[in-house]
Amino acid sequence: KSEDFRRLWAEHPVQDKTSGIKRFHHPLVGDLELTYETLRAADDPDQALITYAARPGTSSHDSLHMLLAWTAPTATGSHQPTDS
């Protein structure tokens, strides 16, 4: 019902954002602030690889390390899949 919305929608001024900061909320470690980069192949621009990283020394960096420690396999291999 908005004339402004119809005009903006018709112009379709959408741009692909290739880098920036994304905020997430993880149920176990809380809020994370990660930088991201989007890489596209020149021969197939419809596919993208997006990398996320936490800046060293931040609480997000510490939280990612905590998640990694919880999921990393142990030397005894106790995280090996079992046939159940």
Gaussian input, Z-matrix of N, CA and C with variables (Angstrom, degrees):
# hf/3-21g

backbone

0 1
 N
 C     1     B1
 C     2     B2     1     A1
 N     3     B3     2     A2     1     D1
 C     4     B4     3     A3     2     D2
 C     5     B5     4     A4     3     D3
 N     6     B6     5     A5     4     D4
 C     7     B7     6     A6     5     D5
 C     8     B8     7     A7     6     D6
 N     9     B9     8     A8     7     D7
 C    10    B10     9     A9     8     D8
 C    11    B11    10    A10     9     D9
 N    12    B12    11    A11    10    D10
 C    13    B13    12    A12    11    D11
 C    14    B14    13    A13    12    D12
 N    15    B15    14    A14    13    D13
 C    16    B16    15    A15    14    D14
 C    17    B17    16    A16    15    D15
 N    18    B18    17    A17    16    D16
 C    19    B19    18    A18    17    D17
 C    20    B20    19    A19    18    D18
 N    21    B21    20    A20    19    D19
 C    22    B22    21    A21    20    D20
 C    23    B23    22    A22    21    D21
 N    24    B24    23    A23    22    D22
 C    25    B25    24    A24    23    D23
 C    26    B26    25    A25    24    D24
 N    27    B27    26    A26    25    D25
 C    28    B28    27    A27    26    D26
 C    29    B29    28    A28    27    D27
 N    30    B30    29    A29    28    D28
 C    31    B31    30    A30    29    D29
 C    32    B32    31    A31    30    D30
 N    33    B33    32    A32    31    D31
 C    34    B34    33    A33    32    D32
 C    35    B35    34    A34    33    D33
 N    36    B36    35    A35    34    D34
 C    37    B37    36    A36    35    D35
 C    38    B38    37    A37    36    D36
 N    39    B39    38    A38    37    D37
 C    40    B40    39    A39    38    D38
 C    41    B41    40    A40    39    D39
 N    42    B42    41    A41    40    D40
 C    43    B43    42    A42    41    D41
 C    44    B44    43    A43    42    D42
 N    45    B45    44    A44    43    D43
 C    46    B46    45    A45    44    D44
 C    47    B47    46    A46    45    D45
 N    48    B48    47    A47    46    D46
 C    49    B49    48    A48    47    D47
 C    50    B50    49    A49    48    D48
 N    51    B51    50    A50    49    D49
 C    52    B52    51    A51    50    D50
 C    53    B53    52    A52    51    D51
 N    54    B54    53    A53    52    D52
 C    55    B55    54    A54    53    D53
 C    56    B56    55    A55    54    D54
 N    57    B57    56    A56    55    D55
 C    58    B58    57    A57    56    D56
 C    59    B59    58    A58    57    D57
 N    60    B60    59    A59    58    D58
 C    61    B61    60    A60    59    D59
 C    62    B62    61    A61    60    D60
 N    63    B63    62    A62    61    D61
 C    64    B64    63    A63    62    D62
 C    65    B65    64    A64    63    D63
 N    66    B66    65    A65    64    D64
 C    67    B67    66    A66    65    D65
 C    68    B68    67    A67    66    D66
 N    69    B69    68    A68    67    D67
 C    70    B70    69    A69    68    D68
 C    71    B71    70    A70    69    D69
 N    72    B72    71    A71    70    D70
 C    73    B73    72    A72    71    D71
 C    74    B74    73    A73    72    D72
 N    75    B75    74    A74    73    D73
 C    76    B76    75    A75    74    D74
 C    77    B77    76    A76    75    D75
 N    78    B78    77    A77    76    D76
 C    79    B79    78    A78    77    D77
 C    80    B80    79    A79    78    D78
 N    81    B81    80    A80    79    D79
 C    82    B82    81    A81    80    D80
 C    83    B83    82    A82    81    D81
 N    84    B84    83    A83    82    D82
 C    85    B85    84    A84    83    D83
 C    86    B86    85    A85    84    D84
 N    87    B87    86    A86    85    D85
 C    88    B88    87    A87    86    D86
 C    89    B89    88    A88    87    D87
 N    90    B90    89    A89    88    D88
 C    91    B91    90    A90    89    D89
 C    92    B92    91    A91    90    D90
 N    93    B93    92    A92    91    D91
 C    94    B94    93    A93    92    D92
 C    95    B95    94    A94    93    D93
 N    96    B96    95    A95    94    D94
 C    97    B97    96    A96    95    D95
 C    98    B98    97    A97    96    D96
 N    99    B99    98    A98    97    D97
 C   100   B100    99    A99    98    D98
 C   101   B101   100   A100    99    D99
 N   102   B102   101   A101   100   D100
 C   103   B103   102   A102   101   D101
 C   104   B104   103   A103   102   D102
 N   105   B105   104   A104   103   D103
 C   106   B106   105   A105   104   D104
 C   107   B107   106   A106   105   D105
 N   108   B108   107   A107   106   D106
 C   109   B109   108   A108   107   D107
 C   110   B110   109   A109   108   D108
 N   111   B111   110   A110   109   D109
 C   112   B112   111   A111   110   D110
 C   113   B113   112   A112   111   D111
 N   114   B114   113   A113   112   D112
 C   115   B115   114   A114   113   D113
 C   116   B116   115   A115   114   D114
 N   117   B117   116   A116   115   D115
 C   118   B118   117   A117   116   D116
 C   119   B119   118   A118   117   D117
 N   120   B120   119   A119   118   D118
 C   121   B121   120   A120   119   D119
 C   122   B122   121   A121   120   D120
 N   123   B123   122   A122   121   D121
 C   124   B124   123   A123   122   D122
 C   125   B125   124   A124   123   D123
 N   126   B126   125   A125   124   D124
 C   127   B127   126   A126   125   D125
 C   128   B128   127   A127   126   D126
 N   129   B129   128   A128   127   D127
 C   130   B130   129   A129   128   D128
 C   131   B131   130   A130   129   D129
 N   132   B132   131   A131   130   D130
 C   133   B133   132   A132   131   D131
 C   134   B134   133   A133   132   D132
 N   135   B135   134   A134   133   D133
 C   136   B136   135   A135   134   D134
 C   137   B137   136   A136   135   D135
 N   138   B138   137   A137   136   D136
 C   139   B139   138   A138   137   D137
 C   140   B140   139   A139   138   D138
 N   141   B141   140   A140   139   D139
 C   142   B142   141   A141   140   D140
 C   143   B143   142   A142   141   D141
 N   144   B144   143   A143   142   D142
 C   145   B145   144   A144   143   D143
 C   146   B146   145   A145   144   D144
 N   147   B147   146   A146   145   D145
 C   148   B148   147   A147   146   D146
 C   149   B149   148   A148   147   D147
 N   150   B150   149   A149   148   D148
 C   151   B151   150   A150   149   D149
 C   152   B152   151   A151   150   D150
 N   153   B153   152   A152   151   D151
 C   154   B154   153   A153   152   D152
 C   155   B155   154   A154   153   D153
 N   156   B156   155   A155   154   D154
 C   157   B157   156   A156   155   D155
 C   158   B158   157   A157   156   D156
 N   159   B159   158   A158   157   D157
 C   160   B160   159   A159   158   D158
 C   161   B161   160   A160   159   D159
 N   162   B162   161   A161   160   D160
 C   163   B163   162   A162   161   D161
 C   164   B164   163   A163   162   D162
 N   165   B165   164   A164   163   D163
 C   166   B166   165   A165   164   D164
 C   167   B167   166   A166   165   D165
 N   168   B168   167   A167   166   D166
 C   169   B169   168   A168   167   D167
 C   170   B170   169   A169   168   D168
 N   171   B171   170   A170   169   D169
 C   172   B172   171   A171   170   D170
 C   173   B173   172   A172   171   D171
 N   174   B174   173   A173   172   D172
 C   175   B175   174   A174   173   D173
 C   176   B176   175   A175   174   D174
 N   177   B177   176   A176   175   D175
 C   178   B178   177   A177   176   D176
 C   179   B179   178   A178   177   D177
 N   180   B180   179   A179   178   D178
 C   181   B181   180   A180   179   D179
 C   182   B182   181   A181   180   D180
 N   183   B183   182   A182   181   D181
 C   184   B184   183   A183   182   D182
 C   185   B185   184   A184   183   D183
 N   186   B186   185   A185   184   D184
 C   187   B187   186   A186   185   D185
 C   188   B188   187   A187   186   D186
 N   189   B189   188   A188   187   D187
 C   190   B190   189   A189   188   D188
 C   191   B191   190   A190   189   D189
 N   192   B192   191   A191   190   D190
 C   193   B193   192   A192   191   D191
 C   194   B194   193   A193   192   D192
 N   195   B195   194   A194   193   D193
 C   196   B196   195   A195   194   D194
 C   197   B197   196   A196   195   D195
 N   198   B198   197   A197   196   D196
 C   199   B199   198   A198   197   D197
 C   200   B200   199   A199   198   D198
 N   201   B201   200   A200   199   D199
 C   202   B202   201   A201   200   D200
 C   203   B203   202   A202   201   D201
 N   204   B204   203   A203   202   D202
 C   205   B205   204   A204   203   D203
 C   206   B206   205   A205   204   D204
 N   207   B207   206   A206   205   D205
 C   208   B208   207   A207   206   D206
 C   209   B209   208   A208   207   D207
 N   210   B210   209   A209   208   D208
 C   211   B211   210   A210   209   D209
 C   212   B212   211   A211   210   D210
 N   213   B213   212   A212   211   D211
 C   214   B214   213   A213   212   D212
 C   215   B215   214   A214   213   D213
 N   216   B216   215   A215   214   D214
 C   217   B217   216   A216   215   D215
 C   218   B218   217   A217   216   D216
 N   219   B219   218   A218   217   D217
 C   220   B220   219   A219   218   D218
 C   221   B221   220   A220   219   D219
 N   222   B222   221   A221   220   D220
 C   223   B223   222   A222   221   D221
 C   224   B224   223   A223   222   D222
 N   225   B225   224   A224   223   D223
 C   226   B226   225   A225   224   D224
 C   227   B227   226   A226   225   D225
 N   228   B228   227   A227   226   D226
 C   229   B229   228   A228   227   D227
 C   230   B230   229   A229   228   D228
 N   231   B231   230   A230   229   D229
 C   232   B232   231   A231   230   D230
 C   233   B233   232   A232   231   D231
 N   234   B234   233   A233   232   D232
 C   235   B235   234   A234   233   D233
 C   236   B236   235   A235   234   D234
 N   237   B237   236   A236   235   D235
 C   238   B238   237   A237   236   D236
 C   239   B239   238   A238   237   D237
 N   240   B240   239   A239   238   D238
 C   241   B241   240   A240   239   D239
 C   242   B242   241   A241   240   D240
 N   243   B243   242   A242   241   D241
 C   244   B244   243   A243   242   D242
 C   245   B245   244   A244   243   D243
 N   246   B246   245   A245   244   D244
 C   247   B247   246   A246   245   D245
 C   248   B248   247   A247   246   D246
 N   249   B249   248   A248   247   D247
 C   250   B250   249   A249   248   D248
 C   251   B251   250   A250   249   D249

   B1=1.4459
   B2=1.5220
   B3=1.3264
   B4=1.4528
   B5=1.5304
   B6=1.3001
   B7=1.4689
   B8=1.5342
   B9=1.3420
   B10=1.4673
   B11=1.5261
   B12=1.3289
   B13=1.4520
   B14=1.5266
   B15=1.3197
   B16=1.4767
   B17=1.5211
   B18=1.3208
   B19=1.4560
   B20=1.5302
   B21=1.3413
   B22=1.4667
   B23=1.5268
   B24=1.3272
   B25=1.4605
   B26=1.5196
   B27=1.3064
   B28=1.4637
   B29=1.5305
   B30=1.3414
   B31=1.4624
   B32=1.5243
   B33=1.3167
   B34=1.4615
   B35=1.5340
   B36=1.3413
   B37=1.4695
   B38=1.5368
   B39=1.3275
   B40=1.4589
   B41=1.5273
   B42=1.3241
   B43=1.4585
   B44=1.5191
   B45=1.3128
   B46=1.4540
   B47=1.5179
   B48=1.3171
   B49=1.4577
   B50=1.5227
   B51=1.3238
   B52=1.4547
   B53=1.5216
   B54=1.3062
   B55=1.4594
   B56=1.5194
   B57=1.3205
   B58=1.4534
   B59=1.5099
   B60=1.3156
   B61=1.4559
   B62=1.5216
   B63=1.3301
   B64=1.4656
   B65=1.5189
   B66=1.3176
   B67=1.4606
   B68=1.5265
   B69=1.3260
   B70=1.4538
   B71=1.5180
   B72=1.3143
   B73=1.4633
   B74=1.5150
   B75=1.3371
   B76=1.4570
   B77=1.5318
   B78=1.3438
   B79=1.4701
   B80=1.5281
   B81=1.3233
   B82=1.4685
   B83=1.5218
   B84=1.3237
   B85=1.4723
   B86=1.5212
   B87=1.3187
   B88=1.4664
   B89=1.5130
   B90=1.3155
   B91=1.4600
   B92=1.5265
   B93=1.3285
   B94=1.4616
   B95=1.5205
   B96=1.3221
   B97=1.4606
   B98=1.5238
   B99=1.3374
   B100=1.4554
   B101=1.5244
   B102=1.3184
   B103=1.4612
   B104=1.5258
   B105=1.3320
   B106=1.4545
   B107=1.5183
   B108=1.3227
   B109=1.4643
   B110=1.5221
   B111=1.3113
   B112=1.4569
   B113=1.5219
   B114=1.3227
   B115=1.4581
   B116=1.5261
   B117=1.3249
   B118=1.4645
   B119=1.5231
   B120=1.3156
   B121=1.4645
   B122=1.5229
   B123=1.3123
   B124=1.4682
   B125=1.5267
   B126=1.3320
   B127=1.4602
   B128=1.5279
   B129=1.3581
   B130=1.4552
   B131=1.5302
   B132=1.3200
   B133=1.4643
   B134=1.5297
   B135=1.3430
   B136=1.4639
   B137=1.5233
   B138=1.3249
   B139=1.4526
   B140=1.5224
   B141=1.3230
   B142=1.4612
   B143=1.5211
   B144=1.3131
   B145=1.4522
   B146=1.5231
   B147=1.3170
   B148=1.4620
   B149=1.5202
   B150=1.3255
   B151=1.4620
   B152=1.5215
   B153=1.3280
   B154=1.4617
   B155=1.5216
   B156=1.3234
   B157=1.4610
   B158=1.5264
   B159=1.3241
   B160=1.4627
   B161=1.5234
   B162=1.3025
   B163=1.4692
   B164=1.5261
   B165=1.3368
   B166=1.4716
   B167=1.5242
   B168=1.3268
   B169=1.4621
   B170=1.5164
   B171=1.3331
   B172=1.4658
   B173=1.5270
   B174=1.3176
   B175=1.4614
   B176=1.5295
   B177=1.3285
   B178=1.4632
   B179=1.5245
   B180=1.3182
   B181=1.4646
   B182=1.5315
   B183=1.3260
   B184=1.4635
   B185=1.5247
   B186=1.3192
   B187=1.4575
   B188=1.5229
   B189=1.3178
   B190=1.4627
   B191=1.5225
   B192=1.3228
   B193=1.4642
   B194=1.5321
   B195=1.3288
   B196=1.4528
   B197=1.5362
   B198=1.3194
   B199=1.4672
   B200=1.5252
   B201=1.3123
   B202=1.4590
   B203=1.5283
   B204=1.3177
   B205=1.4649
   B206=1.5237
   B207=1.3210
   B208=1.4643
   B209=1.5260
   B210=1.3258
   B211=1.4664
   B212=1.5194
   B213=1.3141
   B214=1.4643
   B215=1.5278
   B216=1.3383
   B217=1.4698
   B218=1.5243
   B219=1.3072
   B220=1.4596
   B221=1.5244
   B222=1.3211
   B223=1.4625
   B224=1.5244
   B225=1.3424
   B226=1.4651
   B227=1.5253
   B228=1.3310
   B229=1.4631
   B230=1.5131
   B231=1.3263
   B232=1.4670
   B233=1.5243
   B234=1.3264
   B235=1.4655
   B236=1.5164
   B237=1.3169
   B238=1.4550
   B239=1.5171
   B240=1.3432
   B241=1.4664
   B242=1.5336
   B243=1.3129
   B244=1.4565
   B245=1.5216
   B246=1.3071
   B247=1.4561
   B248=1.5199
   B249=1.3171
   B250=1.4621
   B251=1.4976
   A1=112.40
   A2=116.65
   A3=120.51
   A4=110.12
   A5=115.71
   A6=120.88
   A7=110.36
   A8=116.54
   A9=119.91
   A10=111.07
   A11=117.28
   A12=120.29
   A13=110.77
   A14=118.00
   A15=121.30
   A16=111.08
   A17=117.20
   A18=120.63
   A19=111.18
   A20=116.87
   A21=120.61
   A22=111.48
   A23=117.34
   A24=120.85
   A25=110.42
   A26=117.84
   A27=122.03
   A28=111.38
   A29=117.40
   A30=120.81
   A31=111.09
   A32=117.23
   A33=123.99
   A34=112.44
   A35=117.82
   A36=120.92
   A37=112.68
   A38=116.13
   A39=120.62
   A40=109.41
   A41=115.82
   A42=120.71
   A43=108.61
   A44=115.53
   A45=121.31
   A46=108.73
   A47=117.19
   A48=121.09
   A49=107.74
   A50=117.36
   A51=121.01
   A52=114.39
   A53=118.27
   A54=120.38
   A55=109.57
   A56=114.81
   A57=118.87
   A58=111.35
   A59=114.94
   A60=122.27
   A61=108.09
   A62=115.28
   A63=121.33
   A64=107.73
   A65=115.87
   A66=121.07
   A67=109.29
   A68=115.38
   A69=122.62
   A70=108.79
   A71=116.10
   A72=120.43
   A73=107.03
   A74=116.16
   A75=121.83
   A76=107.54
   A77=117.63
   A78=119.22
   A79=114.72
   A80=118.69
   A81=120.09
   A82=113.86
   A83=117.98
   A84=119.62
   A85=113.36
   A86=117.42
   A87=119.93
   A88=113.64
   A89=115.23
   A90=121.55
   A91=111.93
   A92=114.60
   A93=122.66
   A94=108.63
   A95=116.12
   A96=121.71
   A97=106.59
   A98=115.71
   A99=121.03
   A100=110.43
   A101=115.66
   A102=119.39
   A103=107.08
   A104=116.57
   A105=119.09
   A106=110.76
   A107=114.17
   A108=123.35
   A109=106.88
   A110=116.52
   A111=121.76
   A112=108.59
   A113=115.82
   A114=121.84
   A115=108.24
   A116=116.36
   A117=120.94
   A118=109.29
   A119=115.56
   A120=120.92
   A121=108.82
   A122=116.96
   A123=121.10
   A124=111.66
   A125=117.01
   A126=119.42
   A127=113.27
   A128=118.64
   A129=121.50
   A130=109.43
   A131=117.50
   A132=120.78
   A133=114.14
   A134=117.76
   A135=119.44
   A136=112.16
   A137=117.79
   A138=121.06
   A139=109.52
   A140=115.12
   A141=119.38
   A142=110.26
   A143=115.60
   A144=123.26
   A145=106.24
   A146=115.82
   A147=120.43
   A148=107.77
   A149=115.85
   A150=121.01
   A151=109.10
   A152=114.68
   A153=121.43
   A154=108.04
   A155=116.86
   A156=121.27
   A157=109.22
   A158=114.34
   A159=120.11
   A160=108.41
   A161=116.20
   A162=119.61
   A163=109.76
   A164=117.06
   A165=120.44
   A166=111.17
   A167=114.63
   A168=120.03
   A169=114.43
   A170=117.74
   A171=120.39
   A172=110.20
   A173=116.23
   A174=120.04
   A175=110.56
   A176=117.58
   A177=120.66
   A178=110.57
   A179=116.85
   A180=122.06
   A181=109.67
   A182=116.64
   A183=121.04
   A184=110.81
   A185=117.31
   A186=121.49
   A187=111.92
   A188=117.71
   A189=120.25
   A190=110.56
   A191=117.23
   A192=120.34
   A193=110.93
   A194=116.61
   A195=120.25
   A196=110.01
   A197=117.07
   A198=120.84
   A199=110.78
   A200=116.73
   A201=120.89
   A202=110.44
   A203=117.20
   A204=121.30
   A205=110.52
   A206=117.61
   A207=120.57
   A208=112.21
   A209=117.20
   A210=120.13
   A211=113.63
   A212=118.49
   A213=121.25
   A214=110.27
   A215=116.28
   A216=118.08
   A217=110.36
   A218=115.75
   A219=120.33
   A220=109.92
   A221=116.67
   A222=121.29
   A223=111.53
   A224=117.06
   A225=120.15
   A226=111.96
   A227=115.93
   A228=119.80
   A229=113.26
   A230=118.10
   A231=120.84
   A232=113.37
   A233=117.55
   A234=120.59
   A235=112.20
   A236=117.31
   A237=120.38
   A238=109.51
   A239=117.92
   A240=119.61
   A241=110.30
   A242=115.41
   A243=120.44
   A244=109.28
   A245=115.69
   A246=120.90
   A247=108.04
   A248=117.18
   A249=120.47
   A250=109.93
   D1=-6.19
   D2=-177.01
   D3=-96.20
   D4=125.73
   D5=177.80
   D6=-64.09
   D7=-41.33
   D8=178.14
   D9=-60.92
   D10=-43.64
   D11=179.53
   D12=-61.95
   D13=-45.73
   D14=179.44
   D15=-59.80
   D16=-41.35
   D17=179.66
   D18=-65.51
   D19=-47.59
   D20=179.60
   D21=-64.55
   D22=-39.34
   D23=179.11
   D24=-63.77
   D25=-39.78
   D26=179.75
   D27=-67.33
   D28=-35.55
   D29=178.46
   D30=-70.79
   D31=-30.18
   D32=178.51
   D33=50.61
   D34=58.91
   D35=-177.08
   D36=-82.85
   D37=55.81
   D38=-178.60
   D39=-91.36
   D40=134.31
   D41=177.59
   D42=-124.96
   D43=144.50
   D44=177.28
   D45=-77.68
   D46=123.07
   D47=179.10
   D48=-93.99
   D49=120.22
   D50=-172.69
   D51=-97.13
   D52=-12.31
   D53=178.37
   D54=-157.59
   D55=159.71
   D56=178.84
   D57=160.89
   D58=-156.24
   D59=179.67
   D60=-121.96
   D61=133.39
   D62=178.22
   D63=-121.44
   D64=137.14
   D65=178.41
   D66=-107.73
   D67=134.45
   D68=179.77
   D69=-127.10
   D70=158.08
   D71=169.71
   D72=-120.54
   D73=116.28
   D74=178.82
   D75=-97.60
   D76=136.02
   D77=-175.79
   D78=-64.56
   D79=-22.04
   D80=-179.09
   D81=-98.39
   D82=-37.45
   D83=-174.77
   D84=-111.31
   D85=-3.13
   D86=176.51
   D87=87.73
   D88=-147.57
   D89=-174.25
   D90=-75.38
   D91=137.71
   D92=176.67
   D93=-126.03
   D94=138.88
   D95=173.84
   D96=-120.19
   D97=112.21
   D98=-174.48
   D99=-120.94
   D100=142.08
   D101=172.50
   D102=-84.90
   D103=150.34
   D104=178.53
   D105=-135.30
   D106=153.76
   D107=175.13
   D108=-133.37
   D109=136.52
   D110=177.08
   D111=-110.27
   D112=125.13
   D113=179.81
   D114=-114.48
   D115=130.26
   D116=178.97
   D117=-120.05
   D118=139.34
   D119=176.70
   D120=-73.91
   D121=136.00
   D122=-178.54
   D123=-62.94
   D124=-32.74
   D125=-177.20
   D126=-89.24
   D127=-4.82
   D128=177.05
   D129=-151.38
   D130=77.38
   D131=-174.97
   D132=-67.51
   D133=-8.96
   D134=177.46
   D135=-77.44
   D136=-14.55
   D137=177.69
   D138=-102.88
   D139=142.41
   D140=-178.38
   D141=-138.80
   D142=146.65
   D143=171.22
   D144=-113.11
   D145=121.34
   D146=-178.86
   D147=-113.81
   D148=124.56
   D149=178.09
   D150=-108.19
   D151=142.24
   D152=177.35
   D153=-121.73
   D154=141.29
   D155=178.56
   D156=-148.18
   D157=149.18
   D158=174.75
   D159=-99.56
   D160=142.27
   D161=177.72
   D162=-69.89
   D163=133.30
   D164=178.92
   D165=-55.83
   D166=142.60
   D167=177.86
   D168=85.94
   D169=0.19
   D170=-179.56
   D171=-99.12
   D172=163.43
   D173=176.67
   D174=-64.51
   D175=-30.58
   D176=176.82
   D177=-64.79
   D178=-40.17
   D179=177.51
   D180=-61.84
   D181=-45.94
   D182=178.42
   D183=-62.32
   D184=-40.99
   D185=-179.63
   D186=-64.97
   D187=-39.15
   D188=177.71
   D189=-65.99
   D190=-38.26
   D191=177.00
   D192=-65.25
   D193=-36.04
   D194=177.61
   D195=-65.00
   D196=-43.95
   D197=177.64
   D198=-62.63
   D199=-40.70
   D200=178.93
   D201=-62.01
   D202=-42.68
   D203=-179.67
   D204=-63.39
   D205=-35.49
   D206=-179.82
   D207=-71.12
   D208=-27.32
   D209=-174.10
   D210=-106.24
   D211=-10.57
   D212=-177.35
   D213=-69.86
   D214=137.69
   D215=176.92
   D216=-65.84
   D217=148.87
   D218=179.38
   D219=-89.11
   D220=167.71
   D221=-179.88
   D222=-62.96
   D223=-26.33
   D224=-179.73
   D225=-84.62
   D226=-6.14
   D227=178.70
   D228=75.23
   D229=25.28
   D230=-176.50
   D231=-67.26
   D232=-12.82
   D233=178.40
   D234=-94.81
   D235=14.92
   D236=179.35
   D237=-71.55
   D238=141.71
   D239=178.14
   D240=-62.66
   D241=146.58
   D242=177.79
   D243=-116.50
   D244=154.86
   D245=175.23
   D246=-88.87
   D247=104.46
   D248=-179.44
   D249=-117.76

